[in-house]
């Protein structure tokens, strides 16, 4: 079956450019379901949370002392009689107020310590858990999701819940305890006044829910636009993005895009901050007016002789103490409601299924010989477009196999399946007869090395970039790897040598230099299986020749898969597989495929013309005569003979 279209095929694109969520329904969670998930993140800190609850309760109880003591002082001052007993009682009450204030202050420091410790621990765990989960996602996730959006989840969303975790949690608990203890004290003083004071409070619940839901929706939309902004910043302010915008003179266009997104963020944030302001204003006014009502009603009760003046004063102080935490509770609940949008976005990413994971009975891949087998393999990036169909091939241990064919034929896709960057839809990929899905991912990664067409280097030193393959490698190991990659002389000539910072994505190095650093990294890893994906396609002739020498040395003795558009790089391969439309359409050695006159011969003639093919036939015949009638050529001799032949042909052309 001929595969039509290129989406999801060429270069292993892995998707149609949409976000990962577009193909799956976002889970719908209720507020209580999310709150239960949030409570779960505190579980590792339950002892610290228990200590915090004890501290908050003690602080709330001690906070009741000043109003009650002041009530007693007022009654003591206004009562009949006098003398030392009343003076001593006054002194004792004043001392107790002083002591209670000091103890409350000390408890607040302890409360802050416990609260921040729990909060920062929860944030640490959430970031780690999300980062670890995202690292385990398949390549499909990263090819279909903008990197700026991923960073926004880790930075903006996780950072945004910090206030809810570190502040709102404690505020809710402390204010609840303050309200409960204060209402209890008020009931002791006067239950009728208490009923009058707290009766209007339930009226504020419904507006609080409305405001919270509105803020939650606005915050979710704000975070989406912040994700868009982060994606644009990531794309346009990177080295490659900045270069592209300058080359095409699109700075004004990109600024216009950024301004539009930034304006949306400003508008949404402003709307969220102003939502509920009138409600909280009226709530604050009610809290301020309530003590005046207590004094008015309580004053009449004092005149009537029903209660004492001290009780009225104490009650007024308590009602001021209750309305402040009630106001904060309602405000915090609005904050919590809006923060649920952030938690939901974090949980969305944390709940993404892992396409590629260790099987329950997976065992390590050990003593790898390097036999690679594709057994009736079929694969597609999307259901509509198959990338590979019923592909079978085998590569003997230590042999060099080349994958050639037109763009989008499925060559890179084949190499993606070997290290399980994707899993097959049907069939099996095997190493030494073992299905790679039955081995651990760590051991599979150790068995396979990859040198890509565009090597990725970190903004670090040359030494660190090479050592990334094996962190425990010594400096001598790094130098030997650099020597094998033909880059040691270049590095030694730099002012800072191996301590030279290569810049973002290695931008301070040329293409050939970056490629040789990547090869040195693969040399240091020393894998039994090697994948070379278009490793020389974008280099000049001189750099290509140096890279080829390094790759020839690196490939010797390993099972090697080479993807190449430049057919001159695969002439000496032990076997060449010609891929077209997701099928293996031809296979054999170079001379055999030329003689076959099929797709390989067509591709070869397109690159070199018929004259090059005739010279190849003559060289092949001479090699067979020299070797005694076509007996297999020793691997090392093959490489040593091939190099001067290719160079001579290039000079002749």
N, C-alpha and C positions, 0 to 999 in steps of 0.2 A: 504494500500500500504506500503510495507516494504521499508524504506529508506536505500539506499546503500551508502557507503562511509562515511568518517568522516570529510571532509573539511567543515568548516563553521558550524559544529555541536557541537563537543565536547567542553564542557565548555563555549559555547557561543563564539566561536572563531571569528566569524563575518567577515570572509574573507579568502582569499587565500594568504595573505602575501604581496600582491602587493601594490603599492601606490594608494592613492585615485584617482589620476588623470588618472590611467591606463584604467579606465572604462568610461572615459568621454573625449571628444575632448577639448583640450585647446582652448579657444577663440582666434581667430586671430584678432589683433588690429593693425590699422595703427598708424604711429607715431603721426599724428595729433589727432587721437582719444585719444591716451594716454595723449597727451599734454592738451587736453580739460579736461580730468579727473584730471590731475595734477592741472590745474588752479582752478578746483572746490574745492580742499582742502584749497585754500587760501581764499575762500569766507567768512568764519567767521572773517577774519582779514582784511576785505576790507578797513576799516577806517585807520588802521595802514599802509596798502599798499598804500593808497592814500597819506598819510603824507610822506611816504618814496619816492613816486614819486615826490612830491613837493620838498623834500629835495635834491633828486638826480638832478632834473632839475635846481634848484638854484645853486647847486655846479658846474654843467656843465657850466652854463652861467657865473658864477663868474670866472671859470677857463679860460675863454677866455680873461679876463682882462690883465694878464701879457703879453702875446704875442703882443696884440694890443698896450699896453702902451709902451712896449719896442720898437715897430716899431716907435711910435711917438717920443720916446726919441732919437732914432738914427737920425731921420729926424731933430729933434730940435738941436742936437749937430752939425750935418753936414751942417745946413743951414747958409745962409749969415746973417751978423749982429750979435748983441749980446745985452748985457745990462740986467738990472733987469727983464724985462718981460720974456726973455728966461730962466733965472735962476729960476724965480718963477714957470714957467711951468715945468721945470725939477724937481724941488722940489715936486711939486704937483703930477707929474706922479710917482715919486719914492714912495711917501707916499701912493698913491692909490694901487701900487703893493704890498706894505707891508700890507695894510689893506685887500686887496683881498686874500692874502695868509693866514692871520689870520682867516678871515671869512670862507674860504674854509676848514681850519683845524677844526674849530668848527663844521661846517656842516658835516664833515666826522665822527666826534664822534657821532653826532645825527643820522647820517645815519647808523652807525654801531649798535647803540642801537636799532633803529627800525628794522633793518634787522635781528639781532639776536633774538629779541623778536618775530618777525613773524616766523622766521625759527624754533625756538625751540617750539613755539606753534603748528606749523604744525606737527612737529615730535611727539610731545606729543599726538596730536589728532590721528595721524596715528597709533601709537602704541596702544593707548586705543581702537580705533575702531577695529583694527585687533584682539587684545586680546579678546575683548568682543564677536566678531563674532566667534572666534575659541572656546570660552567657550560654545557657543550655538550649536556647531556642535554635531551631534549624536555620539553615541559610535562607530558606524561603521567607522567613519572617523579616530578615534584614534586607532582602532584595525588594520587598513589597512595603516597607515602612521607612519613612524618612528619618534619617539619623537625628535631625533636630527635634522631631516629635518624641523619639525615645529619650533624648536628653531632657526634654521638658518634663517627662514623667518622673525622671529621677531627681531633677533639680527643683522645678517649680512645684510639682504636685506633692512630692515627699516633703520638700521644704515648707510648702503651704500648710500642711497639717501640723507643723511643729507647734504653732500657737495653741491649736486644739489639744495637743498631747501634753504640752508642758504647762499650760496656763488654765485652759478651760476645764480640764479634768479636776484639778485642785479647787478651782473656783466653785464648781458644781458641788463637790463634796463638802467643802468648808461652809458654803452658803446654806446648803441644806441643813447641816448640823446647827449652824447659827440660828436659822429660822425655827427649827424644832425646839432647841433649848430656850430660845427667847419666848416663843409662844407658851411653853410650859411655865416659865417664870411669870409671864403676863397673866396666865390663868390663875396662878397662885395669888397674885395681887388683886385682880378683879376680873372675874370671868365675863361679866356683862360688857365691860369696856373692851375686853379682848374680842368678843364676838362682833362688836361694832367695828373694831379696827380691821379685822381680817375678812369680813364679809365681802367687801368689794374685790378682793384679790382674784377670785376665779374669773371675773369679767375680763381679765387681761390675758387669759390663756389662749382664747381663739385668735385675737390679733397677733399674738406671738407666733402661733403656728403659721398664719398667713404670711407674716413677714419672713419667717425662717424659710418657708418653701420658695418664696420669691427670691431671696438671697441665694439659696442653693442653686436655682436655675441660672441666675446671673453669673454665679461663680463658675459653674460648669462651662458656660459659654465663654467666659473670660479665659479659662485655662485652655480651651480649644484654640482661641486666637493667639494666646501666648505660645502654644505649640507651633502654630503657623509662623509666628515671628521667629522663634528659635530655629525652625527649619530654614527660613530665609537667611538668617544670620549665618548659619552653618554653611549654607551653599554659596553665599556671595562674599563672605569675609574670610573664607579659606584661601590658601595660596592659589589654587586652581580657579576658584570662583572669581577672585579679584582679577586674575590675569584675563579671564574670559570677558568680564565686563569692561575692562580697559581696552582690550583688542577690538571689541565691537562697539565701543562708545555707548554702553547701555547704563551708565551710572545714573543718569536722570530717570530712566525707566525704573531701575531697581529702587531708587529713592522714593519714587511715586508709589510703588508697591508697598514698601516699608511704611511710608507715611499713612497709607490706607489702613494697614493692619494695626499700626500704633494708635491711630485715631479710634479704631474699634475698641482696642484695649482700654484706652482712656475713657471712652463713653460708657462701656460696660462696668468698669471699676467705679466710676463716679455714680452710676445708677445704683450699684450694689451698696456703696457707702451711704447713699442718701435714703435708701429704702428703709422705712421704719423710723426715720428721725422724728416725725411728728408724734408717732406712738410713744417713743421713749421720752419725748418732751412732756407729754401729758402724764406719763407714769412718774416722772421726776417731780412734776408739780403736785401730784397727789401725795407723794411721799413728804413733800415739804409742808403741805397744808394739814396733813393728818395730825401732827403734834399740836397744832393750834386748836384743832377740834377737841383734842384730848384735854387741853388746858381749859377750854371753854366749858365742856361738859363736866370735867372733873372739878373745876372751880365751884360750879353750882353744887356738886355733891359734897365738897368740903364745907361750903356755907350751910348746907343742910345737915352736916354732921354725920354723913354716911361713911365717908372715908377721910383719911388724914391728908394733909398737904404733902407730906413725904411720899405717900403712895402715888399721888398725882404726878409729882416730879419724876419719880422712878418709872412710872408707866410711860410718861412722855419720852424719857430717854430710851426706854426699851422699844417703843414703837418706831423711834428714829433708827434704832438698831435693826429692826426687822425689815423696814422698807428698803433700806440700802441693799441688803443681801437679796431681797425679793427682786428688786430692779436688776441687780447683777445676774441673778438666776435667769430671768427672762431674757436679758441681753446675751448671756452665755449660751442659752438654748438656741437663740438665733444664730450665734456663731457656730455652734455645734451642727445645726441643721445645714448651714452653708458649707461647713467643712466636710460634711458627708459626701458632697460632690467630689472633693479631692480624694477622700478615702476610696470612693467608688472607682475613680480613675486608676488609683494605685492597685486596687484589688483586681480590676479588669486585666491589667498587665500581669499581675501575679498569678492569675487563674488561667492564663493562656496555656493550652495543652502543649506538651513537648512532643513534637513529631518524632524526634530522634532521641532515644534513651536506651540505657542498658536493659536487656531482657532480665527477667527475674533469675534465670539460671545462667546468666552470662559468665564466662570464664576468660581469663587472660589469654591473649594470643602469644605463644612462646616459641622460641627457636624457629623463627620464620625463615623458611627457605626462599620464598618469594614466588611461588606458582600462583598466577592470577587467572581466574576463570569467571567468565560471564556466561551464565547458563539460562538461555531463553529469557533474556531480560527485556522487560517493557517498562516504560516510564513516561510520565507527562507532568509538566508543571501545572497545567490546568486540564480540566476534564475534556475540554473541547479540542485541545491540540496535543496529540501525542508527540513526544520528542524522540523516543526510541521504541522500536517494535520488534520483539522476538530476536534480540541480538545475542549471538553466542560466539565466544572467542576464547582462546587460551594462550597464555604467555608462559613459557618455561622459565624456571628459576634462572636468574642472572642474565636473561636475554633482553635485547633492546627491541621494543615494538613501537612502531610509528602509527599515528592516527592522522590521516589526511582526508581531505574532501572539501567541498565548497563551504562557504560561511553558512552557519545555521544547520549544518548537517547532523549535529549531535555529538561532535568530538569532545567538547568540553564537558557536556553532560555525562558522557561515559566516565570521565575522570572524576567528576563530582560524586559519582555513586561509590567509587572504591573506598574513600575515607568516610563514607556515610554522611556527607554533607546533605544528601537527600537519601531516602529509601526507595527501593524499586517498588513499582506497582505490581509486577509479576516477575517470576523467575528468581534467580539467586546470583549474588556476587560472592565469590569464594576466594580465600587465600589459603593455600596449602590444603585445599579440600574442605575447609571449614566455612560455613556461611558466616559472613561478617556480622550478621545480626545476632549471632550467638556468642560473640566475643565482646569484651568490655571496650568501651570507647577509648579509654586511656591507653590500653595496649594497642589498639588499632592505630591511634594517632602516633604512637611511638614507632610503629612499623613503617609508616609512610612519610616521605618527605615531598614537598611541593615547591617548585620554583615557577612563579607565575610570570605572565607577560609584563605586568606592571607591578613590580615588587613594592610592598608596603614597608616603609621604614619609620620608626618612631622618632620623635624629636628628642634624640638622645645621642650619645657618643657612638662612634663606629664600633668600639669594643662592646658596648651594651647591646647594640643591634645584632651583632654576630652572636653574642653570648645568650641571646634570647632563646636560642634553640636548646641550650643546655646551661642553665644558670650556675651549675657547680663547676663549669669548665675553668681551667686555669688560664692565665695569660698566655702561656706557651701553647695551649690547645687552640686558643683564638688565633695566635700568629700562624700556627700550622694550617689552620683552616683558611686563613687569608692567603697564605702562600699557594695552597691548592686551587684557590679561586683566582689566581693571578692578579691580586690586588694589593699584595703586601708592599711592593715597591712604591706604588702610588701612595699608600697610607704613610709609609715611612718618610715620604717627601713632604708631607703636610706639616705646618708649623707645630701643631699639637698632636700629630700622629694619631694613635688610636683613641685619643681623648677629644678628637674633633667632633663638634656637634653637627649633625647632618641636616638639621632644620626639619620643618614639618614635612612629612612624607618623603624625607630625603631630598628636599628641593635644592639644597646646596651642591648636590652631586649630579653629574651627568647621568644619562640613561644607562650607559654601559657600566659606570661606576656603581650605581645603585644595584644593577643586576648582579655584579660580581660580589657585592656585600651579601645579597640574598643567596647567592651560590655558596659563599663561605658559611652562611648560617646553615644551609642544608648539609654541607660537609661536616660541620660540627655535630649536627644531629646524628649523622651516620646511619640512615635508615636502610633496611634491606630492600625497600621498594621506593622508587623515585618517579615523580610525575613532573614533566617539563612542559609547561603550557605556553606555547608561542614565545619561548624565552629569548629569542633573538630577532623577532619580527620587526621591531621598531628601531633597530640600531643601524649605524653606519657600517660599512664593510670592515673597517679596522676593528671596531668594537665587537662586531659579530664574530670575527675570526678568533679574537681573544676569548670571548664567551664560549665559542664552540670548543676550544681547547679545554677550558675549565669543565665544561659539561661532559666532554668525552672522558676526562679523568674521573669525574664524579660518577658517571654511569657505569664505569667498568666494575664488573662483579656484582652489580645490582640488577634487579628486575626493573626495567625503565620503560615508562610510557611517554612518548614524545608526541606532542601536538605541534604541527608545523604547517604553515602556508608556503614557506620557502622550502621547496622540495630538496634543495641542495643540502639541507641539514639532516635529511633522513636517508640518504643514499645507502649508507652502510648498516641500516637497521636489519636485524635478523628477520623481521617480518613486518610488513606494512599492511595495515587494515585501511581500506578505502571506505569511508562512511558517506552515505548520501540518503537524505530523507529519513533518517532514523534507522537505517539498515546498514549492515556490512555487505557491500555489493561486490567487493574484490578483496583478495588477500594473497600475499606472496612477497617475494623479494623484488627489488627494484627492477632488475633485468626481466624477470618473469612478467611483471605487470606492464612493462613497456611492450614486451612481445605480445601480450594479450590484446593491446590496442583498445582498451576500454576507457573508463573515466580517468584512471590514473594517468594513462598515456596522454589523454587530452589535456589534463591539467599541466602535465610536464611540458608538452609542446607549447602551451600558452605562455609558460614562463621562460623557456629557453630556446624554443624553436627546434626544428627537426635536426639541425646541425649538431646541437648538443647531444641529442639522443644517439646519433651515429657514433660520436666520439665515446659516449658511455659504453656502447656495444663493443667498440674496439678495445677499450680499457678492460672491460669484463672478460673478453676473450684472451687478452694478454695475461690477465691474472690467473685464468684457468690453466693456460699452458705452463706458466711459471710454477703453478701449484701442483702440476702433475695430473692434468685432465679433469679439473673441477672438483677436487677433494675439498672438504670444508677448510676454510682459512682460519688460522688461530685468531682469537678475538683481539689480542694485543697487536698482532701483525696487521689485522684488518684496519685498525685505526691508524697505525703508523704509515701504512701504504696509502690510505684514503686521503689524508691531509695534503701531501704534495700533489696528488692527482687533481684534486679540486682546485688548489691554488694555481696549478699550471693551466687548467681549463679557463679559470677566471681571467688570467693574464692573456690567454690567447683570444678571448672574446673582447 
